[in-house]
């Protein structure tokens, strides 16, 4: 047996998108910005703590559970793989680092929006220590 134990914090992007009239498709590339993350935290009246496990509900599992077999196959055959998630920017990397999460996850097949955009992710920003 094994597993991860920690305080989980759930950011509900599905409810956030509905409240803010954001239209997106859980099976296509969409981005969740650091401004979106901050607003969700504020609207959900959350207090983050060092070591929290950050989870984001994007609606992908709900889509998957309601999709036909053919729809799931079409989604799996996209090349390159296409998924929504947190923006892949230096600001997002710094935001995650500065909040001291012990882990991140969600209901989308990828944490970051895929495929990633830009080439910054090959080198950490100068403000973050190299590991």
HELIX and SHEET records of a PDB file:
HELIX    1   1 UNK A   13  UNK A   19  1                                   7    
HELIX    2   2 UNK A   34  UNK A   43  1                                  10    
HELIX    3   3 UNK A   60  UNK A   66  1                                   7    
HELIX    4   4 UNK A   69  UNK A   76  1                                   8    
HELIX    5   5 UNK A   90  UNK A   98  1                                   9    
HELIX    6   6 UNK A  120  UNK A  122  5                                   3    
SHEET    1   A 3 UNK A   8  UNK A  12  0                                        
SHEET    2   A 3 UNK A  53  UNK A  57  1                                        
SHEET    3   A 3 UNK A 103  UNK A 106  1                                        
SHEET    1   B 2 UNK A  31  UNK A  32  0                                        
SHEET    2   B 2 UNK A  85  UNK A  86  1                                        
END                                                                             
